[in-house]
Amino acid sequence: MPSLSEKSGHGRLLILDTGVIRELVLFHAVQEFGFERLRRELRFIKEREFYEKCGRFVALFQRKTTSASVVAELYHWIRQTDPTGQKKIWNRVYEEFRATGMDEEVVRLVDMDINLVAEFGPVDVSLIELARLHFADTPLVLTTDKPLHGKCKQAGLGVSHIQEIAGLVH
């Protein structure tokens, strides 16, 4: 297994996928807000220790970014939750973005490869395009999505699945 410095590109740029942000926000919503109905949606971050490891991993990077498409996808998810808790969840998203210094970048649909969009969708392709755009910054895409993980690997882009963090951060 590669070392953390090899996986993280020396901590220069982390590109976060929707699933990662969603997991962090979900864990907090369940643990801190008591939104128990959301517990069943947690797939990867089910224990505080792993939540903290994820936080330490994200903190290793000088810069963090995501695409505006990811924010739109978060909106779609949040509006499916209980309307009485949506503002609290949005506040948590804002807190995650502020606390990590997350940037948000627009990747225009017409700038994306139509074949990739047809296969993976515009959200995943926007993240691939961000990684290509910032290739000189040795970006690492952090995802919960296996097809995106595979496509990034195939394209020679730095990528990690959230499950790999446990082995990378102690």
Buried (B, 14 or more C-beta within 10 A) or exposed (E): EEEBEEBBBBBBBBBBBBBBBBBBBBBBBBBEBEBEEBEEBBEBBBEEEBBEBBBEBBBBBEBBBBBBBBBEBBEEBBEEBEEEBBEBBBEBBEEBBEEBEBBEBEBEEEEBEEEBBEEBBBBBBBBBBBBEBBEEBBBBBBBBBEEBBEBBEEEEBBBBBBEBBBEBBE
